[in-house]
Amino acid sequence: MSYIDGFVIAVPTANKQTFIEHARSGDQVFLDHGALRVLECWGDDVPTGKVTDFRRAVQAKEDEAVVFSWVEWPDRATRDSGMAKVMADPRMKAENNAMPFDGMRLIFGGFSPVVELTNA
């Protein structure tokens, strides 16, 4: 079964196009090192929760949007090997593809799917 890396980021709304360009460049690195698919999703319906929510999770400010992203890998072994290559790839260095957001507020994690349903 596949393996998923998930990310939640607060991105200044003024940086939307810069973020898209950053993602197109950086996400190719994941694909080059074994990822099957990368999705970058700009929040447009991110409600405030009663206890917690996506905005609070990344301390999003009024002028920031929440971005929810994930990388799909064929399996955990490919992810572990591929992620090491991604982190060592010069295209991921800040001087080659600067983050248009505060990386200190990015949250991420690796996930093993436990249920997968499709209409295919």
Secondary structure in CASP SS format (residue, H / E / C, confidence):
PFRMAT SS
TARGET T0000
AUTHOR 0000-0000-0000
METHOD secondary structure of the structure
MODEL  1
M C 1.00
S C 1.00
Y E 1.00
I E 1.00
D E 1.00
G E 1.00
F E 1.00
V E 1.00
I E 1.00
A E 1.00
V E 1.00
P E 1.00
T H 1.00
A H 1.00
N H 1.00
K H 1.00
Q H 1.00
T H 1.00
F H 1.00
I H 1.00
E H 1.00
H H 1.00
A H 1.00
R H 1.00
S H 1.00
G H 1.00
D H 1.00
Q H 1.00
V H 1.00
F H 1.00
L H 1.00
D H 1.00
H C 1.00
G C 1.00
A C 1.00
L C 1.00
R E 1.00
V E 1.00
L E 1.00
E E 1.00
C E 1.00
W E 1.00
G C 1.00
D C 1.00
D C 1.00
V C 1.00
P C 1.00
T C 1.00
G C 1.00
K C 1.00
V C 1.00
T C 1.00
D C 1.00
F H 1.00
R H 1.00
R H 1.00
A H 1.00
V C 1.00
Q C 1.00
A C 1.00
K C 1.00
E C 1.00
D C 1.00
E E 1.00
A E 1.00
V E 1.00
V E 1.00
F E 1.00
S E 1.00
W E 1.00
V E 1.00
E E 1.00
W E 1.00
P C 1.00
D C 1.00
R H 1.00
A H 1.00
T H 1.00
R H 1.00
D H 1.00
S H 1.00
G H 1.00
M H 1.00
A H 1.00
K H 1.00
V H 1.00
M H 1.00
A H 1.00
D C 1.00
P H 1.00
R H 1.00
M H 1.00
K C 1.00
A C 1.00
E C 1.00
N C 1.00
N C 1.00
A C 1.00
M C 1.00
P C 1.00
F C 1.00
D C 1.00
G H 1.00
M H 1.00
R H 1.00
L C 1.00
I E 1.00
F E 1.00
G E 1.00
G E 1.00
F E 1.00
S C 1.00
P C 1.00
V C 1.00
V C 1.00
E C 1.00
L C 1.00
T C 1.00
N C 1.00
A C 1.00
END
